[in-house]
């Protein structure tokens, strides 16, 4: 195996780790979005006193203030989700390009993708 192949394998392994991290972050953002959606729905339905956690303290909130905060948080999380999705797509594209490169290496007889640890895609 030559130096370029080793470099490509190292890059691919790094891409896999980055992709897992980005997908985990995206999943966490989706959970937060679902929680904010549910809180927003409840805030619209209800009247009376509202309370919100700020760190480890619960503070009273006016309904309008709470609704605005939830809306702002939702917009911020949706933007974050969009950024993570684009990052995920770029990582997948680069991983696919490397996978094709590995297939070319295999066709040239440089190394085999078969056997243990063969799942590169």
Biotite code that builds the C-alpha atoms (Angstrom):
import biotite.structure as struc

atoms = struc.array([
    struc.Atom([0.000, 0.000, 0.000], chain_id="A", res_id=1, res_name="UNK", atom_name="CA", element="C"),
    struc.Atom([1.498, 3.358, -0.997], chain_id="A", res_id=2, res_name="UNK", atom_name="CA", element="C"),
    struc.Atom([1.486, 6.612, 0.971], chain_id="A", res_id=3, res_name="UNK", atom_name="CA", element="C"),
    struc.Atom([-1.488, 8.077, -0.942], chain_id="A", res_id=4, res_name="UNK", atom_name="CA", element="C"),
    struc.Atom([-3.633, 5.027, -0.152], chain_id="A", res_id=5, res_name="UNK", atom_name="CA", element="C"),
    struc.Atom([-2.715, 5.271, 3.533], chain_id="A", res_id=6, res_name="UNK", atom_name="CA", element="C"),
    struc.Atom([-3.568, 8.971, 3.476], chain_id="A", res_id=7, res_name="UNK", atom_name="CA", element="C"),
    struc.Atom([-6.940, 8.232, 1.833], chain_id="A", res_id=8, res_name="UNK", atom_name="CA", element="C"),
    struc.Atom([-7.761, 5.553, 4.389], chain_id="A", res_id=9, res_name="UNK", atom_name="CA", element="C"),
    struc.Atom([-6.875, 7.897, 7.248], chain_id="A", res_id=10, res_name="UNK", atom_name="CA", element="C"),
    struc.Atom([-8.999, 10.648, 5.695], chain_id="A", res_id=11, res_name="UNK", atom_name="CA", element="C"),
    struc.Atom([-11.906, 8.231, 5.257], chain_id="A", res_id=12, res_name="UNK", atom_name="CA", element="C"),
    struc.Atom([-11.730, 7.157, 8.887], chain_id="A", res_id=13, res_name="UNK", atom_name="CA", element="C"),
    struc.Atom([-11.719, 10.802, 9.951], chain_id="A", res_id=14, res_name="UNK", atom_name="CA", element="C"),
    struc.Atom([-14.715, 11.483, 7.712], chain_id="A", res_id=15, res_name="UNK", atom_name="CA", element="C"),
    struc.Atom([-16.608, 8.623, 9.323], chain_id="A", res_id=16, res_name="UNK", atom_name="CA", element="C"),
    struc.Atom([-15.976, 10.069, 12.786], chain_id="A", res_id=17, res_name="UNK", atom_name="CA", element="C"),
    struc.Atom([-16.958, 13.581, 11.675], chain_id="A", res_id=18, res_name="UNK", atom_name="CA", element="C"),
    struc.Atom([-20.116, 12.254, 10.059], chain_id="A", res_id=19, res_name="UNK", atom_name="CA", element="C"),
    struc.Atom([-21.134, 10.402, 13.230], chain_id="A", res_id=20, res_name="UNK", atom_name="CA", element="C"),
    struc.Atom([-20.556, 13.563, 15.270], chain_id="A", res_id=21, res_name="UNK", atom_name="CA", element="C"),
    struc.Atom([-22.571, 15.745, 12.870], chain_id="A", res_id=22, res_name="UNK", atom_name="CA", element="C"),
    struc.Atom([-25.421, 13.233, 12.761], chain_id="A", res_id=23, res_name="UNK", atom_name="CA", element="C"),
    struc.Atom([-25.498, 13.114, 16.571], chain_id="A", res_id=24, res_name="UNK", atom_name="CA", element="C"),
    struc.Atom([-25.625, 16.914, 16.756], chain_id="A", res_id=25, res_name="UNK", atom_name="CA", element="C"),
    struc.Atom([-28.397, 16.985, 14.159], chain_id="A", res_id=26, res_name="UNK", atom_name="CA", element="C"),
    struc.Atom([-30.388, 14.413, 16.138], chain_id="A", res_id=27, res_name="UNK", atom_name="CA", element="C"),
    struc.Atom([-30.023, 16.502, 19.297], chain_id="A", res_id=28, res_name="UNK", atom_name="CA", element="C"),
    struc.Atom([-31.226, 19.605, 17.435], chain_id="A", res_id=29, res_name="UNK", atom_name="CA", element="C"),
    struc.Atom([-34.246, 17.667, 16.127], chain_id="A", res_id=30, res_name="UNK", atom_name="CA", element="C"),
    struc.Atom([-35.105, 16.611, 19.696], chain_id="A", res_id=31, res_name="UNK", atom_name="CA", element="C"),
    struc.Atom([-34.832, 20.208, 20.885], chain_id="A", res_id=32, res_name="UNK", atom_name="CA", element="C"),
    struc.Atom([-37.036, 21.354, 17.990], chain_id="A", res_id=33, res_name="UNK", atom_name="CA", element="C"),
    struc.Atom([-39.691, 18.793, 18.932], chain_id="A", res_id=34, res_name="UNK", atom_name="CA", element="C"),
    struc.Atom([-39.602, 19.977, 22.549], chain_id="A", res_id=35, res_name="UNK", atom_name="CA", element="C"),
    struc.Atom([-39.960, 23.617, 21.499], chain_id="A", res_id=36, res_name="UNK", atom_name="CA", element="C"),
    struc.Atom([-42.825, 22.718, 19.146], chain_id="A", res_id=37, res_name="UNK", atom_name="CA", element="C"),
    struc.Atom([-44.649, 20.983, 21.981], chain_id="A", res_id=38, res_name="UNK", atom_name="CA", element="C"),
    struc.Atom([-44.013, 23.888, 24.378], chain_id="A", res_id=39, res_name="UNK", atom_name="CA", element="C"),
    struc.Atom([-45.248, 26.368, 21.758], chain_id="A", res_id=40, res_name="UNK", atom_name="CA", element="C"),
    struc.Atom([-48.425, 24.362, 21.196], chain_id="A", res_id=41, res_name="UNK", atom_name="CA", element="C"),
    struc.Atom([-49.098, 24.247, 24.936], chain_id="A", res_id=42, res_name="UNK", atom_name="CA", element="C"),
    struc.Atom([-48.393, 27.967, 25.360], chain_id="A", res_id=43, res_name="UNK", atom_name="CA", element="C"),
    struc.Atom([-50.950, 28.811, 22.668], chain_id="A", res_id=44, res_name="UNK", atom_name="CA", element="C"),
    struc.Atom([-53.609, 26.586, 24.281], chain_id="A", res_id=45, res_name="UNK", atom_name="CA", element="C"),
    struc.Atom([-53.125, 27.775, 27.851], chain_id="A", res_id=46, res_name="UNK", atom_name="CA", element="C"),
    struc.Atom([-53.544, 30.964, 29.775], chain_id="A", res_id=47, res_name="UNK", atom_name="CA", element="C"),
    struc.Atom([-52.465, 32.008, 33.229], chain_id="A", res_id=48, res_name="UNK", atom_name="CA", element="C"),
    struc.Atom([-48.985, 31.876, 34.669], chain_id="A", res_id=49, res_name="UNK", atom_name="CA", element="C"),
    struc.Atom([-46.045, 30.504, 32.738], chain_id="A", res_id=50, res_name="UNK", atom_name="CA", element="C"),
    struc.Atom([-42.680, 29.450, 34.076], chain_id="A", res_id=51, res_name="UNK", atom_name="CA", element="C"),
    struc.Atom([-39.449, 28.629, 32.334], chain_id="A", res_id=52, res_name="UNK", atom_name="CA", element="C"),
    struc.Atom([-36.166, 27.073, 33.367], chain_id="A", res_id=53, res_name="UNK", atom_name="CA", element="C"),
    struc.Atom([-33.223, 29.436, 33.137], chain_id="A", res_id=54, res_name="UNK", atom_name="CA", element="C"),
    struc.Atom([-30.256, 27.331, 34.097], chain_id="A", res_id=55, res_name="UNK", atom_name="CA", element="C"),
    struc.Atom([-31.253, 25.621, 37.321], chain_id="A", res_id=56, res_name="UNK", atom_name="CA", element="C"),
    struc.Atom([-33.822, 28.273, 38.278], chain_id="A", res_id=57, res_name="UNK", atom_name="CA", element="C"),
    struc.Atom([-37.491, 28.488, 37.292], chain_id="A", res_id=58, res_name="UNK", atom_name="CA", element="C"),
    struc.Atom([-38.600, 32.013, 36.433], chain_id="A", res_id=59, res_name="UNK", atom_name="CA", element="C"),
    struc.Atom([-42.078, 33.393, 35.708], chain_id="A", res_id=60, res_name="UNK", atom_name="CA", element="C"),
    struc.Atom([-42.685, 34.508, 32.107], chain_id="A", res_id=61, res_name="UNK", atom_name="CA", element="C"),
    struc.Atom([-45.404, 36.487, 30.415], chain_id="A", res_id=62, res_name="UNK", atom_name="CA", element="C"),
    struc.Atom([-47.150, 34.480, 27.696], chain_id="A", res_id=63, res_name="UNK", atom_name="CA", element="C"),
    struc.Atom([-46.080, 36.861, 24.916], chain_id="A", res_id=64, res_name="UNK", atom_name="CA", element="C"),
    struc.Atom([-42.485, 36.860, 26.119], chain_id="A", res_id=65, res_name="UNK", atom_name="CA", element="C"),
    struc.Atom([-42.448, 33.055, 26.319], chain_id="A", res_id=66, res_name="UNK", atom_name="CA", element="C"),
    struc.Atom([-43.941, 32.692, 22.840], chain_id="A", res_id=67, res_name="UNK", atom_name="CA", element="C"),
    struc.Atom([-41.341, 35.095, 21.406], chain_id="A", res_id=68, res_name="UNK", atom_name="CA", element="C"),
    struc.Atom([-38.475, 33.242, 23.116], chain_id="A", res_id=69, res_name="UNK", atom_name="CA", element="C"),
    struc.Atom([-39.731, 29.894, 21.816], chain_id="A", res_id=70, res_name="UNK", atom_name="CA", element="C"),
    struc.Atom([-40.124, 31.301, 18.298], chain_id="A", res_id=71, res_name="UNK", atom_name="CA", element="C"),
    struc.Atom([-36.588, 32.741, 18.368], chain_id="A", res_id=72, res_name="UNK", atom_name="CA", element="C"),
    struc.Atom([-35.140, 29.474, 19.675], chain_id="A", res_id=73, res_name="UNK", atom_name="CA", element="C"),
    struc.Atom([-36.988, 27.524, 16.995], chain_id="A", res_id=74, res_name="UNK", atom_name="CA", element="C"),
    struc.Atom([-35.591, 29.767, 14.244], chain_id="A", res_id=75, res_name="UNK", atom_name="CA", element="C"),
    struc.Atom([-32.085, 29.410, 15.645], chain_id="A", res_id=76, res_name="UNK", atom_name="CA", element="C"),
    struc.Atom([-32.370, 25.615, 15.873], chain_id="A", res_id=77, res_name="UNK", atom_name="CA", element="C"),
    struc.Atom([-33.781, 25.350, 12.348], chain_id="A", res_id=78, res_name="UNK", atom_name="CA", element="C"),
    struc.Atom([-30.815, 27.339, 11.058], chain_id="A", res_id=79, res_name="UNK", atom_name="CA", element="C"),
    struc.Atom([-28.452, 25.067, 12.983], chain_id="A", res_id=80, res_name="UNK", atom_name="CA", element="C"),
    struc.Atom([-30.210, 22.009, 11.546], chain_id="A", res_id=81, res_name="UNK", atom_name="CA", element="C"),
    struc.Atom([-29.799, 23.397, 8.018], chain_id="A", res_id=82, res_name="UNK", atom_name="CA", element="C"),
    struc.Atom([-26.086, 23.997, 8.574], chain_id="A", res_id=83, res_name="UNK", atom_name="CA", element="C"),
    struc.Atom([-25.639, 20.487, 9.984], chain_id="A", res_id=84, res_name="UNK", atom_name="CA", element="C"),
    struc.Atom([-27.546, 18.954, 7.064], chain_id="A", res_id=85, res_name="UNK", atom_name="CA", element="C"),
    struc.Atom([-25.282, 20.721, 4.567], chain_id="A", res_id=86, res_name="UNK", atom_name="CA", element="C"),
    struc.Atom([-22.221, 19.610, 6.502], chain_id="A", res_id=87, res_name="UNK", atom_name="CA", element="C"),
    struc.Atom([-23.554, 16.043, 6.561], chain_id="A", res_id=88, res_name="UNK", atom_name="CA", element="C"),
    struc.Atom([-24.118, 16.125, 2.796], chain_id="A", res_id=89, res_name="UNK", atom_name="CA", element="C"),
    struc.Atom([-20.566, 17.388, 2.137], chain_id="A", res_id=90, res_name="UNK", atom_name="CA", element="C"),
    struc.Atom([-19.074, 14.678, 4.343], chain_id="A", res_id=91, res_name="UNK", atom_name="CA", element="C"),
    struc.Atom([-21.131, 11.986, 2.618], chain_id="A", res_id=92, res_name="UNK", atom_name="CA", element="C"),
    struc.Atom([-20.090, 13.262, -0.816], chain_id="A", res_id=93, res_name="UNK", atom_name="CA", element="C"),
    struc.Atom([-16.418, 13.213, 0.142], chain_id="A", res_id=94, res_name="UNK", atom_name="CA", element="C"),
    struc.Atom([-16.817, 9.743, 1.654], chain_id="A", res_id=95, res_name="UNK", atom_name="CA", element="C"),
    struc.Atom([-18.446, 8.510, -1.548], chain_id="A", res_id=96, res_name="UNK", atom_name="CA", element="C"),
    struc.Atom([-15.593, 9.959, -3.618], chain_id="A", res_id=97, res_name="UNK", atom_name="CA", element="C"),
    struc.Atom([-13.084, 8.142, -1.435], chain_id="A", res_id=98, res_name="UNK", atom_name="CA", element="C"),
    struc.Atom([-15.099, 4.918, -1.662], chain_id="A", res_id=99, res_name="UNK", atom_name="CA", element="C"),
    struc.Atom([-14.898, 5.119, -5.452], chain_id="A", res_id=100, res_name="UNK", atom_name="CA", element="C"),
    struc.Atom([-11.186, 5.767, -5.188], chain_id="A", res_id=101, res_name="UNK", atom_name="CA", element="C"),
    struc.Atom([-10.840, 2.622, -3.057], chain_id="A", res_id=102, res_name="UNK", atom_name="CA", element="C"),
    struc.Atom([-12.694, 0.651, -5.724], chain_id="A", res_id=103, res_name="UNK", atom_name="CA", element="C"),
    struc.Atom([-10.185, 1.939, -8.276], chain_id="A", res_id=104, res_name="UNK", atom_name="CA", element="C"),
    struc.Atom([-7.328, 0.874, -6.004], chain_id="A", res_id=105, res_name="UNK", atom_name="CA", element="C"),
    struc.Atom([-8.912, -2.559, -5.720], chain_id="A", res_id=106, res_name="UNK", atom_name="CA", element="C"),
    struc.Atom([-9.302, -2.864, -9.511], chain_id="A", res_id=107, res_name="UNK", atom_name="CA", element="C"),
    struc.Atom([-5.619, -2.032, -9.887], chain_id="A", res_id=108, res_name="UNK", atom_name="CA", element="C"),
    struc.Atom([-4.828, -4.753, -7.357], chain_id="A", res_id=109, res_name="UNK", atom_name="CA", element="C"),
    struc.Atom([-3.381, -2.295, -4.858], chain_id="A", res_id=110, res_name="UNK", atom_name="CA", element="C"),
    struc.Atom([-5.448, -3.766, -2.029], chain_id="A", res_id=111, res_name="UNK", atom_name="CA", element="C"),
    struc.Atom([-8.627, -5.708, -1.387], chain_id="A", res_id=112, res_name="UNK", atom_name="CA", element="C"),
    struc.Atom([-11.868, -4.369, 0.078], chain_id="A", res_id=113, res_name="UNK", atom_name="CA", element="C"),
    struc.Atom([-12.976, -7.894, 0.994], chain_id="A", res_id=114, res_name="UNK", atom_name="CA", element="C"),
    struc.Atom([-12.710, -9.537, 4.395], chain_id="A", res_id=115, res_name="UNK", atom_name="CA", element="C"),
    struc.Atom([-13.001, -8.022, 7.852], chain_id="A", res_id=116, res_name="UNK", atom_name="CA", element="C"),
    struc.Atom([-13.519, -4.299, 8.071], chain_id="A", res_id=117, res_name="UNK", atom_name="CA", element="C"),
    struc.Atom([-14.581, -4.133, 4.449], chain_id="A", res_id=118, res_name="UNK", atom_name="CA", element="C"),
    struc.Atom([-17.614, -1.923, 5.088], chain_id="A", res_id=119, res_name="UNK", atom_name="CA", element="C"),
    struc.Atom([-16.380, 1.454, 3.880], chain_id="A", res_id=120, res_name="UNK", atom_name="CA", element="C"),
    struc.Atom([-19.664, 2.871, 2.690], chain_id="A", res_id=121, res_name="UNK", atom_name="CA", element="C"),
])
